[in-house]
Structure formats: structure tokens, C-alpha cells
Amino acid sequence: MVDRWLRFALPGHCVFCLGEPPGGAHWCAACAATLPWNTLACVGCAEPMAETLASGRRWLDGDIRCGACLTRPPAFDSAWVPLRYEQEVMRLVQAFKFSASPRAGTLLLALIEAGLAARHDESSASATTQGGMAPAVGSLPGAVIPVPLHPLRARERGFDQADWLGRRLARRLGVPCMTAQRIRMTPTQRGLSRKARRANLRNAFTIERPLPAHVVLLDDVMTTGATFEALAKACRAAGAQRIEAWAVARTPMT
């Protein structure tokens, strides 16, 4: 407990090992290499595709999707989640979500940015090897839309973690942060099957003004994708044509 507190309380040191990171970074290279990066995930739902991990590549090329997405494509066009919900990442998310730790939130935002940088580098490398034909990743959205809590739940918790992340990420990307409304106070999703989660969230969101053609939906954790699915449908109704689902960490469905 004391060690965990020290990791959050000592900026300037690696948040994971308390070592000296280079150039004022949040973590050292050794710890970054051992984080549970969501390598080789389905581009449709970001589910880790364990059977392909042996290839050694950091991201999948092209439109490679898991069986669930091929059978029933989600309402959003693609998903990108840089990390798996494991180990230190899980502890950071819990500190941010349930203890409202701004230090943990800052670190989660930095992890998103590190993942985006790696994604861009991989896309650029692929463009070079493919004669300038880059995968369709990395283009900036017209807006970031955080997955909203119901106002009553946000008051109970004291803050809205996705809104906190979304506003700061939108500012870093130089795009607007637009808001959706959660109009139904849904029961907790914990312990529900994928089908039950979808039913629980049906018609839970609305968007009151027209959206740009390309939007990114943002949450801290993605589990089955049911929340993103419900919000994506509201975004389609508001005019969005290309919808990406982003989160910090992915909980494997299997």
C-alpha cells in the first residue's frame, strides 16, 4: 500500500518502478516494454487475437477481424484500444475511476498518447514497405465524444472519468469535444452477458446536435463493446458516418 502510494506521489520517477525515467517521461523504457500492450487485436472490436501474437508485429495490418465481428459487425466501424486491462494498467484505471486520482488520469492519458504515437509509427513503416500505401489509420476525427455517465451516477461518483479523459485528449488532438446525453439510468453492467448488456443499454443515449462525419467515442475500459454499440447508434442518428471506439484498456471477452 505504501509503495503504491509512493508511485503516485513522486512525479519525476517511473510510476511503475520508481526508477529514473529519461527526459521527464512518466515511465522508464524497461517498464514500458513489459506493459500489457494490446498487440494484434481485432480492428472491429479490439479483442486481443492471441493466436496471432507469435508473429512479433505490434499492430495488425489491414481489416483483420475476429469471428464475432465477422458474424455480427458492431455499430461502430472500428475499435482501437492500446492496452489490455491487466496488471499495472488495471490498478491505474481503478485508482482513476473509483478514487478520482488526477495523477492516475494523467498517466492514462499519457498511455493513450504513447499508443497513438506507436500506431502512427507502425502506419508510417507500413506505408514505406508498401510503396506509400498506408493503412487507413491515424486520420484525425472531427470530434471526440466521451461515453457519458448518467447525471445521477456522475454525482454519486463525484466525476465523470470518460469526460475527464475526453476533454483533455480532444485538446491534445486539436479537435472539439462533443457531448452525448445518457437519458436512461441503466443498472450496472457487471456480470451481464453480451446480449443482456446490449438490451440493458438500448436507447440509453441521445445526441442533440448534428455531428461531423468522423467521430471517436472514448471510454476508460472496453469490455464487450455494448456501451460503445449503443452510443454509436445514437451517433449514426446524429449524422456521423465513420465511428471509431477508443478506450485505454480492453477486457478480453473470452
C-alpha positions in Angstrom: 0.0 0.0 0.0 2.8 2.5 0.9 4.7 1.5 -2.2 1.6 2.1 -4.4 1.1 5.5 -2.8 4.7 6.5 -3.4 4.4 5.6 -7.1 1.6 8.1 -7.5 3.1 10.7 -5.2 6.6 11.0 -6.8 6.3 12.7 -10.2 9.7 12.6 -11.9 10.1 8.9 -11.1 8.9 6.0 -13.1 5.4 5.4 -11.9 5.8 1.6 -12.1 9.3 1.0 -10.6 10.3 4.4 -9.1 13.4 4.4 -11.2 14.7 7.4 -13.2 12.9 7.8 -16.5 14.6 9.6 -19.4 13.8 13.2 -20.2 11.0 13.7 -17.7 8.9 10.8 -19.0 6.3 9.1 -16.8 7.9 5.7 -17.1 11.2 4.0 -18.0 11.8 2.0 -21.2 12.0 -1.3 -19.3 8.6 -0.9 -17.7 7.0 0.4 -20.9 8.2 -2.8 -22.6 6.5 -5.0 -20.0 3.1 -3.2 -20.1 0.2 -5.3 -21.4 0.0 -3.7 -24.8 -3.0 -4.9 -26.8 -0.9 -6.2 -29.7 -2.6 -7.7 -32.7 -6.1 -7.0 -31.8 -9.3 -7.2 -33.9 -9.8 -4.0 -35.8 -13.5 -4.3 -35.3 -13.8 -4.6 -31.5 -10.1 -4.5 -30.3 -10.4 -8.0 -28.8 -6.9 -9.5 -28.4 -6.3 -12.1 -31.1 -4.0 -14.4 -29.1 -3.4 -16.9 -31.9 -1.5 -14.3 -34.0 0.8 -13.0 -31.2 3.7 -15.2 -32.3 4.2 -13.1 -35.5 6.0 -10.4 -33.4 4.3 -7.5 -35.0 2.9 -4.7 -32.8 -0.3 -4.0 -34.7 -2.4 -5.9 -37.3 -2.3 -4.8 -40.9 -5.5 -4.4 -42.8 -9.0 -5.2 -41.9 -8.5 -8.3 -39.9 -11.5 -9.1 -37.7 -12.4 -11.7 -35.1 -15.2 -14.3 -35.6 -17.7 -12.3 -33.5 -17.3 -9.2 -35.7 -17.5 -11.2 -38.9 -20.7 -12.8 -37.6 -22.3 -9.7 -36.2 -20.4 -6.4 -37.1 -20.7 -3.8 -34.4 -22.5 -0.5 -35.0 -19.1 1.4 -34.9 -16.7 1.0 -37.8 -13.5 0.1 -35.9 -12.1 0.0 -32.4 -8.6 0.9 -31.1 -7.6 0.1 -27.5 -3.8 0.2 -26.9 -3.7 -1.8 -23.7 -5.2 -4.9 -22.0 -7.0 -4.5 -18.7 -4.3 -6.3 -16.7 -1.5 -5.7 -14.1 -0.5 -2.1 -13.5 -2.9 -0.8 -16.1 -5.8 -2.3 -14.2 -4.6 -0.6 -11.0 -4.2 2.7 -12.7 -7.8 2.5 -14.1 -9.2 1.6 -10.7 -7.3 4.5 -8.9 -8.7 6.9 -11.5 -12.2 5.6 -11.8 -13.0 4.9 -8.1 -10.6 7.2 -6.2 -10.7 10.1 -8.7 -6.9 10.2 -8.8 -5.8 13.0 -11.1 -2.3 11.5 -11.2 -3.7 8.2 -12.4 -5.8 10.1 -15.0 -2.8 11.9 -16.3 -0.9 8.6 -16.7 -3.8 7.0 -18.5 -3.9 10.0 -20.9 -0.2 9.6 -21.4 -0.6 5.9 -22.2 -3.2 6.7 -24.8 -0.8 9.2 -26.4 2.0 6.7 -26.3 -0.3 4.2 -28.1 -1.3 6.7 -30.7 2.4 7.5 -31.4 3.2 3.8 -31.8 0.2 3.4 -34.1 1.4 6.3 -36.2 4.9 4.9 -36.4 3.6 1.5 -37.4 1.4 3.0 -40.1 4.3 5.0 -41.5 6.5 2.0 -41.6 3.8 0.0 -43.4 3.4 2.9 -45.9 7.2 2.7 -46.6 7.3 -1.1 -47.1 4.1 -1.0 -49.3 5.2 1.7 -51.6 3.4 4.6 -50.0 0.1 2.8 -49.4 -0.6 3.3 -45.7 -3.3 1.5 -43.8 -6.4 3.7 -43.1 -5.4 4.6 -39.6 -4.3 7.8 -37.9 -6.6 10.4 -39.6 -7.9 12.9 -37.1 -11.6 12.7 -36.2 -13.9 15.7 -36.4 -14.7 15.3 -32.7 -14.1 13.2 -29.6 -17.3 12.1 -27.8 -16.7 10.7 -24.3 -19.1 7.9 -23.2 -21.3 9.7 -20.7 -22.4 8.6 -17.2 -26.0 9.3 -16.3 -26.0 12.6 -14.3 -27.2 10.9 -11.1 -24.3 8.3 -11.3 -21.8 11.1 -12.1 -23.0 12.9 -8.9 -22.7 9.7 -6.9 -19.1 9.1 -8.1 -18.1 12.7 -7.9 -16.8 13.0 -11.5 -17.2 11.5 -15.0 -14.0 9.7 -15.9 -14.6 9.4 -19.6 -15.5 13.1 -19.8 -12.2 14.0 -18.0 -10.2 11.9 -20.4 -12.1 13.0 -23.5 -11.8 16.7 -23.0 -8.1 16.5 -22.5 -7.5 14.1 -25.4 -9.6 16.3 -27.7 -7.4 19.3 -26.7 -4.2 17.4 -27.4 -5.5 16.3 -30.8 -6.8 19.8 -31.6 -10.4 18.7 -32.2 -13.7 19.6 -30.5 -15.0 17.5 -27.6 -18.7 17.0 -28.2 -21.2 15.6 -25.6 -23.8 12.9 -25.6 -26.5 12.5 -23.0 -27.3 9.3 -21.1 -31.1 9.5 -20.8 -31.7 6.3 -19.0 -30.3 5.3 -15.6 -29.3 1.7 -16.5 -28.4 -1.0 -14.0 -24.8 -1.9 -13.6 -23.3 -4.0 -16.5 -21.2 -6.1 -14.2 -22.0 -9.8 -14.5 -24.2 -9.5 -17.6 -23.8 -11.4 -20.8 -23.1 -9.6 -24.0 -26.7 -10.0 -25.1 -28.0 -8.7 -21.8 -25.6 -5.7 -21.9 -27.0 -4.7 -25.3 -30.6 -5.0 -24.1 -29.7 -3.0 -20.9 -28.3 -0.1 -23.0 -30.9 0.0 -25.7 -31.9 3.7 -26.4 -29.8 4.8 -23.4 -28.1 7.7 -25.3 -29.1 10.7 -27.3 -27.2 13.5 -29.1 -28.9 16.8 -29.5 -26.9 18.4 -32.4 -25.5 17.3 -35.7 -22.1 15.5 -35.6 -19.2 15.7 -38.0 -18.8 12.8 -40.4 -15.9 11.2 -38.5 -16.0 10.9 -34.7 -14.2 9.0 -32.0 -16.0 7.6 -28.9 -13.9 7.4 -25.8 -14.1 5.4 -22.5 -11.6 4.2 -20.0 -12.3 0.5 -20.4 -13.9 -1.6 -23.2 -15.4 -4.9 -22.2 -18.0 -6.3 -24.6 -18.4 -3.1 -26.6 -22.1 -2.9 -25.8 -21.9 0.6 -24.4 -20.0 1.8 -27.5 -22.6 0.0 -29.6 -25.5 1.9 -28.1 -23.7 5.2 -28.3 -22.6 4.6 -31.9 -26.3 4.1 -32.9 -27.1 7.5 -31.4 -24.1 9.0 -33.3 -25.4 7.5 -36.6 -28.8 9.1 -36.0 -27.0 12.4 -35.4 -25.2 12.2 -38.8 -21.8 10.5 -38.1 -20.6 8.3 -40.9 -17.3 6.9 -39.6 -17.3 6.0 -35.9 -14.3 4.7 -34.0 -14.4 3.3 -30.5 -11.3 4.1 -28.4 -10.5 3.2 -24.8 -7.4 2.9 -22.6 -7.7 -0.7 -21.8 -9.5 -3.8 -23.2 -11.0 -6.6 -21.0 -10.8 -9.8 -23.1 -14.3 -11.3 -23.8 -13.0 -14.9 -23.6 
